[in-house]
Amino acid sequence: MNDIRKQVIAEIIQVMEQAHERGEDVWKAAEAAFPGTPIGVITEAWVEFDHAEQERWWQSLEKTIEGEIIKNAIAKTGGAA
């Protein structure tokens, strides 16, 4: 993907992120901000947006689980919990 395409996708993703923060439909926000954009381009941006959302979710889950494991390990060894 060349730089212009990357920039366009990044701009669409930014609109999606802002819409998501406001609780709006990210797809509709992208279509409204970039009228006439082919559905394939919106889809490509949405896939990247969604992947980033999933990654943040996984990281949050992993931190929670790691925190519980550490907390339980400290409790089992008699340390402060």
Backbone bond lengths (Angstrom), bond angles and torsions (degrees), N, CA, C in turn:
res aa  C-N    CA-C-N  psi(-1)  N-CA   C-N-CA  omega(-1)  CA-C   N-CA-C  phi
1 M - - - 1.449 - - 1.530 107.87 -
2 N 1.327 116.61 131.08 1.457 118.90 -179.11 1.531 110.89 -81.28
3 D 1.334 115.42 173.04 1.461 120.65 -174.29 1.525 113.52 -62.23
4 I 1.320 117.48 -38.95 1.463 119.98 -179.65 1.524 109.88 -63.20
5 R 1.314 116.67 -44.63 1.471 119.84 178.81 1.524 110.98 -62.65
6 K 1.330 116.49 -42.34 1.468 120.47 178.63 1.523 110.71 -61.03
7 Q 1.334 116.14 -40.91 1.466 120.23 -179.95 1.527 111.33 -65.61
8 V 1.321 116.45 -42.10 1.468 120.20 179.30 1.529 110.10 -63.75
9 I 1.317 116.76 -46.82 1.471 120.71 178.60 1.526 109.63 -59.83
10 A 1.334 117.27 -43.19 1.468 121.27 179.74 1.526 111.25 -61.62
11 E 1.320 117.41 -39.81 1.467 121.12 178.37 1.529 110.92 -65.12
12 I 1.304 116.07 -42.57 1.468 119.88 179.04 1.530 109.83 -64.50
13 I 1.318 116.77 -42.87 1.467 120.76 178.65 1.525 110.42 -61.63
14 Q 1.316 116.74 -39.96 1.467 120.00 179.18 1.535 110.62 -60.76
15 V 1.321 116.68 -42.84 1.468 120.79 176.68 1.528 109.78 -61.82
16 M 1.320 116.72 -41.78 1.463 120.73 179.09 1.527 111.02 -62.90
17 E 1.325 116.71 -43.12 1.463 120.56 179.92 1.525 111.10 -62.79
18 Q 1.330 116.14 -42.91 1.465 120.09 179.03 1.527 110.81 -63.97
19 A 1.318 116.60 -42.32 1.466 120.66 178.23 1.528 110.30 -63.20
20 H 1.314 116.35 -41.90 1.466 121.05 179.61 1.528 110.46 -60.60
21 E 1.326 116.55 -43.11 1.465 121.04 179.38 1.529 111.52 -62.31
22 R 1.325 116.52 -31.38 1.467 121.36 179.20 1.527 112.17 -87.33
23 G 1.322 116.82 -2.21 1.457 121.10 -179.66 1.518 113.44 78.46
24 E 1.321 116.52 21.17 1.462 121.54 -179.00 1.525 110.60 -95.97
25 D 1.308 115.55 165.96 1.462 122.59 176.36 1.531 108.53 -70.69
26 V 1.312 116.54 116.07 1.468 120.44 -174.72 1.521 112.16 -67.60
27 W 1.314 116.19 -35.57 1.467 120.51 -179.19 1.525 110.14 -65.42
28 K 1.335 115.66 -49.01 1.465 120.22 -179.84 1.525 111.15 -63.20
29 A 1.322 116.61 -37.18 1.465 120.31 179.06 1.525 110.62 -63.26
30 A 1.320 116.55 -42.21 1.465 120.48 179.11 1.522 110.75 -65.48
31 E 1.320 116.45 -43.36 1.466 119.63 179.08 1.528 111.40 -63.80
32 A 1.330 116.77 -38.08 1.467 120.39 179.88 1.526 111.30 -70.04
33 A 1.330 116.28 -38.29 1.464 120.29 -178.42 1.522 112.29 -75.39
34 F 1.319 116.47 -27.48 1.466 121.36 -176.98 1.527 109.94 -129.97
35 P 1.344 116.70 67.51 1.469 119.37 -177.86 1.526 111.48 -61.49
36 G 1.309 114.79 142.01 1.459 120.13 178.55 1.516 114.39 84.98
37 T 1.328 116.39 -1.77 1.463 119.78 178.82 1.528 108.41 -71.53
38 P 1.315 117.41 131.36 1.471 119.77 179.84 1.530 111.62 -58.28
39 I 1.315 115.07 146.27 1.462 120.75 -178.19 1.531 111.53 -59.27
40 G 1.318 117.14 -31.97 1.461 120.36 178.64 1.518 112.57 -63.92
41 V 1.317 116.66 -35.28 1.471 121.07 178.94 1.527 109.54 -71.73
42 I 1.336 116.41 -44.34 1.470 120.15 176.68 1.528 109.67 -60.82
43 T 1.319 116.27 -41.05 1.465 120.98 179.16 1.522 110.89 -62.17
44 E 1.316 116.61 -45.13 1.467 120.65 179.40 1.529 110.76 -59.23
45 A 1.332 116.37 -44.38 1.463 120.24 178.65 1.527 110.35 -65.23
46 W 1.342 116.71 -41.86 1.456 120.26 -179.51 1.525 111.14 -62.82
47 V 1.324 117.09 -40.02 1.470 120.71 179.23 1.526 109.72 -60.48
48 E 1.326 116.86 -44.84 1.470 120.00 178.45 1.527 110.76 -65.28
49 F 1.328 116.63 -42.87 1.464 121.20 177.76 1.530 109.96 -59.37
50 D 1.316 116.60 -48.95 1.457 121.67 -178.13 1.527 111.52 -63.90
51 H 1.318 116.53 -39.93 1.466 120.11 178.09 1.531 110.19 -61.12
52 A 1.323 116.72 -42.50 1.466 120.30 179.00 1.530 110.62 -64.15
53 E 1.334 116.94 -39.73 1.465 121.07 177.04 1.525 110.69 -62.10
54 Q 1.320 116.50 -44.43 1.465 120.66 178.85 1.524 110.72 -63.69
55 E 1.299 116.64 -41.18 1.467 120.64 -179.57 1.529 110.35 -62.48
56 R 1.335 117.10 -43.03 1.468 120.16 177.49 1.530 110.43 -62.80
57 W 1.334 117.14 -39.18 1.458 120.92 178.78 1.524 110.44 -63.17
58 W 1.337 116.20 -47.69 1.465 120.25 179.46 1.520 110.83 -60.25
59 Q 1.326 117.23 -44.42 1.462 120.03 -179.59 1.523 111.13 -61.68
60 S 1.317 116.94 -41.37 1.459 121.02 177.86 1.525 110.82 -62.87
61 L 1.320 115.88 -44.59 1.458 120.76 178.64 1.526 110.98 -62.38
62 E 1.326 116.31 -44.93 1.463 120.42 -179.13 1.523 111.11 -62.95
63 K 1.332 117.18 -40.24 1.465 120.09 178.53 1.522 110.62 -64.99
64 T 1.323 116.54 -39.63 1.460 120.77 178.69 1.523 110.26 -63.30
65 I 1.319 116.43 -46.72 1.464 120.77 -179.84 1.520 110.48 -64.98
66 E 1.337 117.25 -44.73 1.464 120.29 178.61 1.524 110.59 -60.54
67 G 1.334 116.37 -40.45 1.465 120.43 178.47 1.515 111.56 -61.85
68 E 1.328 116.78 -42.04 1.463 121.03 178.81 1.529 110.98 -66.76
69 I 1.320 116.83 -39.78 1.470 120.57 178.66 1.520 109.93 -62.56
70 I 1.327 116.46 -45.20 1.467 120.53 179.54 1.525 110.08 -64.51
71 K 1.331 116.60 -44.82 1.465 121.18 179.39 1.527 110.43 -59.12
72 N 1.325 116.83 -45.57 1.468 120.93 179.53 1.522 111.66 -65.88
73 A 1.321 116.93 -38.49 1.464 120.28 179.28 1.523 110.62 -65.04
74 I 1.316 116.73 -41.32 1.466 120.28 178.44 1.525 109.79 -64.36
75 A 1.318 116.28 -42.84 1.467 120.25 -179.96 1.526 111.12 -63.02
76 K 1.336 117.15 -39.65 1.469 121.01 -178.87 1.523 112.15 -68.54
77 T 1.331 116.61 -30.71 1.464 119.57 -178.76 1.519 111.82 -88.33
78 G 1.321 116.46 0.75 1.456 119.89 177.59 1.511 113.64 84.95
79 G 1.329 117.27 9.46 1.464 120.57 178.29 1.512 110.97 -79.56
80 A 1.313 114.83 177.93 1.470 120.49 178.69 1.521 109.69 -67.46
81 A 1.298 116.78 135.62 1.467 120.83 179.08 1.498 110.74 -125.82
